[in-house]
């Protein structure tokens, strides 16, 4: 008699485990799924690794809002016959949660300076100089979880083999 009662009981045990495991589903919010999406930003920066003014693209290398990522930009400014073109490239790392991060980065900026002959200038020989400068970033980044306006403020030392210049940057853009 005991074996006849235990046999149906053993058959029902897997049924209960299956239903208890599937009944505990987790509801994910839009913010939770956005936290697991790769952050991408476009922004304009005054100062910073782009030197004077630059437009930049920044992304994470994994499906996260923080962690390792990189940036690349293009800067240009011209005035009085002098033009400067810059291309900042950096690896960076974001530490933080949700939408506020501490950013650290290391990279290089290619800079091309051109003092072309001005129409009224007595000096008709244009001077062009190209250089690569080392750059660092230590700053605050506001990067919204659901996309939208982003903001960065940073301390950006710029250096080469013989100089170290403390520098700062401020940027505004869009996170998607």
C-alpha positions in Angstrom: 0.0 0.0 0.0 2.9 2.4 0.8 4.4 1.9 -2.6 1.1 2.7 -4.4 0.9 6.0 -2.5 4.6 7.0 -3.0 4.6 6.3 -6.8 2.1 9.1 -7.6 3.8 11.4 -5.1 7.2 10.9 -6.9 5.5 11.7 -10.2 4.1 14.9 -8.9 7.4 16.3 -7.4 8.9 17.3 -10.7 5.6 19.1 -11.6 5.8 21.2 -8.5 9.4 22.1 -9.0 8.8 23.1 -12.6 5.8 25.4 -11.7 7.6 27.0 -8.8 10.7 27.8 -11.0 8.6 29.3 -13.8 6.4 31.3 -11.5 9.3 33.4 -10.3 9.7 35.5 -13.4 11.4 38.8 -13.1 9.8 41.9 -14.6 12.5 44.2 -16.2 11.9 47.9 -16.5 13.0 50.1 -19.4 15.7 51.5 -17.2 17.1 48.0 -16.4 17.4 47.1 -20.1 19.0 50.5 -20.8 21.6 49.8 -18.1 22.6 46.7 -20.1 22.9 48.6 -23.4 26.1 50.1 -24.8 26.3 53.8 -24.2 27.1 56.0 -27.2 27.6 59.7 -27.1 28.1 62.6 -29.5 29.2 65.9 -28.1 31.0 69.2 -28.7 33.9 70.0 -26.4 35.5 73.3 -25.5 39.1 72.8 -24.5 39.9 69.2 -23.5 42.0 66.8 -25.6 40.7 68.5 -28.8 42.6 71.6 -27.6 40.3 74.5 -28.5 37.0 73.1 -30.0 36.1 69.6 -31.2 33.2 67.4 -32.2 33.4 63.9 -30.7 32.0 60.4 -30.7 32.3 58.2 -27.6 31.2 54.6 -27.0 31.7 51.7 -24.6 33.3 48.5 -25.9 30.8 46.2 -24.1 27.0 46.2 -23.6 27.3 48.4 -20.5 26.9 52.0 -19.5 30.3 52.0 -17.7 33.6 50.3 -18.1 36.2 50.5 -21.0 35.4 52.7 -24.0 36.9 55.1 -26.4 36.5 58.4 -28.1 37.5 60.0 -31.4 37.0 63.6 -32.5 37.7 66.3 -35.0 38.6 69.9 -34.2 39.1 72.9 -36.4 39.5 76.6 -35.9 40.7 79.3 -38.2 41.3 83.0 -37.6 43.6 85.6 -39.2 45.2 83.2 -41.6 46.0 80.7 -38.9 44.3 77.4 -38.8 44.5 74.5 -36.4 43.1 71.0 -37.1 43.1 68.4 -34.2 42.1 64.7 -34.0 41.8 63.6 -30.4 41.8 59.8 -29.8 41.5 58.3 -26.3 40.8 55.1 -24.4 38.7 55.9 -21.3 37.1 54.1 -18.4 33.9 55.1 -16.6 33.4 54.3 -12.9 30.0 54.9 -11.4 26.3 53.8 -11.5 23.2 54.8 -13.3 23.9 58.2 -14.9 26.8 59.8 -12.9 30.4 58.7 -13.6 34.0 59.4 -12.9 35.9 59.3 -16.2 39.6 58.5 -16.6 41.3 58.4 -20.0 44.6 58.3 -21.8 45.3 59.1 -25.4 46.9 61.2 -28.1 45.9 64.3 -30.2 47.2 64.9 -33.6 47.5 68.6 -34.2 48.3 70.5 -37.5 49.0 74.2 -37.3 49.1 76.2 -40.5 50.0 79.9 -40.7 49.2 80.4 -44.4 50.3 83.6 -46.1 47.9 86.4 -45.4 46.8 88.7 -48.2 48.3 91.8 -46.6 51.3 90.0 -44.9 54.9 90.7 -46.0 55.7 87.0 -45.1 54.6 85.0 -48.1 56.0 81.7 -46.8 53.4 79.6 -45.1 54.5 77.6 -42.0 52.9 74.3 -41.2 53.7 72.3 -38.1 52.4 68.9 -37.2 52.7 67.2 -33.8 51.2 64.5 -31.6 50.5 65.4 -28.0 49.7 63.0 -25.1 46.4 63.6 -23.3 44.8 62.5 -20.1 41.3 62.9 -18.8 40.1 63.0 -15.2 36.5 64.2 -14.9 32.8 64.0 -14.2 30.3 62.7 -16.8 26.5 62.9 -16.6 25.2 60.3 -19.1 21.4 59.7 -18.8 20.2 56.0 -18.8 17.4 56.5 -21.2 19.3 58.8 -23.6 19.2 62.6 -23.9 21.4 65.5 -22.9 24.9 64.6 -21.6 27.5 66.8 -19.9 31.2 66.4 -19.1 33.6 68.6 -17.1 37.2 67.4 -16.9 40.8 68.1 -16.0 42.9 67.3 -19.1 46.7 67.5 -18.8 48.4 67.7 -22.2 52.0 66.7 -22.6 54.9 65.9 -24.9 58.5 64.9 -24.4 59.4 68.3 -22.8 56.2 69.9 -21.6 53.3 69.2 -19.3 50.4 71.7 -19.5 47.4 71.5 -17.1 44.2 72.0 -19.2 40.5 71.8 -18.8 37.5 70.7 -20.9 33.7 71.2 -20.9 31.4 69.4 -23.2 27.7 69.1 -24.0 26.0 66.5 -26.2 23.5 63.7 -26.7 23.5 60.1 -25.3 21.7 57.4 -27.3 
